[in-house]
Amino acid sequence: MSAPKIRNIAIIAHVDHGKTTLTDQLLKQSGAFAAHQAVAERALDRNDLEKERGITILAKVASVVWNDTRINIVDTPGHADFGGEVERILSMVDGAVLLVDAAEGVLPQTKFVLGKALARGLKPMVVVNKIDRGDARPDDVHNEIFDLFAALGANEEQLDFPTLFASGRQGWAVADLNDPREGLGPLFELILNHVPAPKLDTEGPFAMVATILESDNFLGRVLTGRVEQGRATMNMPVKVLGLDGKVIETGRLTKLLSFRGLERVPVDEVQAGDIVAVAGLSDATIPHTICAPEVAEPLKATPIDPPTLSMTFRINDGPLGGREGKKVTSRQIRDRLMSEIEGNVAIQVKVSTETDAFEVFGRGELQLGVLIETMRREGFELTIGRPRVLTRTNEETGEREEPYEEALIDVDEPYAGAVVEKMSRRKGELIDIRPSGGDKQRLTFRIPSRGLIGYHGEFLTDTRGTGVMNRLFAGYGPWKGKIEGRRNGALISSEDGEAVQYALFYLQDRGVLFVNPGEKVYVGMILGEHSRENDLDVNPIKEKKLTNIRAAGKDEALLLTPPRRMSLEQAIAYIEDDELVEVTPSAIRIRKRYLDPNERKKAERRADDAA
């Protein structure tokens, strides 16, 4: 039996191709917002980090009504680091809108999200967005999309995809660029005609898979998913089944919430095909099956791609530890990480062999960086180790394998040579090179994930800030041996105290500084990057000696070059194996793992002996 008045769709795209902006317009033009209602731009990006970075991190559900049909719209993340969200979301929907920028065209995450949709048997419709851009090339991009469908093994039905041209910001979509541009009506009609209604069993016993987990101050744990079969009513008894079929808990559905616009509203009953949120369960999580007591087998859940990167989260044991944050103990860090993995299935946590430390496994630097930044804003103090890739052994050959990525780089032609040279040094293999409009070139590399750790800052320097790099996990391949890391050594503080302008003025000739006068420093803290390959211990608190003799020029102002300030991700990518990033609510510092110079020398000797 079908539910003809419901359509469930996901909007999928590469990061920053306009998913959330288009969803805003769908909500406005369907009447989900009152005419006088003030709505923030990118209304679905409610998280502070999402607003600041302009990216979607968590999947969101909104709902609109068009021609008496309820359309549930899921806005998904575009970055592959948050692919766990994309995979789960696609299990809830019957169709997908693939959004592609009319100028940038097909990019790595376009391939990632489309591959996931095609693998689930969905028949995506295509929207070539941002037609209003001056450098838009809609026909070329349309051909690129067709080639991508074919390369990903789309069947004949999937290859016969309908296409619209649109401007999400201006709020219009057309089937032909010569048609009048009068709103998103053509997109709504295409969704109704192209996306099938959910064909599910409304008469069987109730069952749904938990796909999104949130915490609500009033309702407690709220689980969102699509009802796969049957009906559910308020306060009905349910049980929760794990993937192995074991009963996790039994309870009642104390709240049933359906989506209306951006809001969740209480309802008394839901049926198969509805995307709903339920409350009242204390142990259920992703991807458990919530079902009626008579159901014996769990519903099939989507497998999640395994993590490829790990970082060590440790307590802040530096001299300034505990001064700037409220949550500093290993127990508080452990509890926070355990709560994270309940709702974020793409992250795993294990207790480290180091004291008061945890190994956190994820998809990429951005995903783990977002977790660290979130914890930092919650008042945690941490020290973070250098990211490490997760290797595996090939069962057939017995050889060691490591994760590889496809890096797609758009760069001005004069800088292409420098990029090719640096990527080659990092064991990258140039697969393709082609013009990409103007005097830009698009370079495609296959490179070990290790080779890209710490490269982005160097890449921006080499391309004068004009280069754009996108990356996508491309599977495992042979271990490539040693890859060179940072070439320059560090300027390391030999004293505790506050940095002094006089000392920093004379130190800036030795390299690039990271600190300002007046900042607290301590023994073992990294103050800057040495201009040579070796580490150098320096004194940043040395004061000018006072004398009774005055001479012309003695008291001239000491001019300091502004220090290099690193974001959290830049700092994590910058450090070497013997260094840590100290993260507190008010500061990001870089330090040596062993603060004492003698301990550092002993550790270096041990590393040399092991090698």
Buried (B, 14 or more C-beta within 10 A) or exposed (E): EEBEEBBBBBBBBBBBBBBBBBBBBBBBBBEBBEEEEEBEEBBBBEBEBBEEBEBBBBBBBBBBBBEEBBBBBBBBBBBBBBBBBBBBBBBBBBBBBBBBBBBBBBBBBBBBBBBBBBEBEBBBBBBBBBBBBEEBBBEEBBEBBBEBBEEBEBEEEBEEBBBBBBBBBBBBBBBEEEEEBEBBBBBBBBBBEBBEBBEBEBEBBBBBBBBBBBEEEEBBBBBBBBBBBBBBEBEBEBBBBBEEEEEBBEBEBEBBBBBBBBEBEEBEEBBBBBBBBBBBBEEBBBBBBBBBEEBEEBBEBBEBBEBBBBBBBBBBBBBBBBBBBEBBEBEBBBEBBEEBBBBBBBBBBEEBEEEBBBBBBBBBBBBBBBBBBBBBEEBBBBBBBBBBBBEEEEEEEEEEBBBBBBBBBBBBEEBBEBBBEBBBEBBBBBEEBEEBBEEBBBBBBBBBBBBBBBBBBBBBEBBEEEBBBBBBBBEBBEBBEEBEBBEBBBBBBBBBBEBBBBBBBEBBEBBBBBBEBEBBBBBBBBBBBBEEEEBBBBBBBBEEEEEEEEEEEEEEEBEBEEBBEBEBBBBBBBBBEBBBBBBBBEBBBBBBBBBEBEEBEEBEEEEEEEE
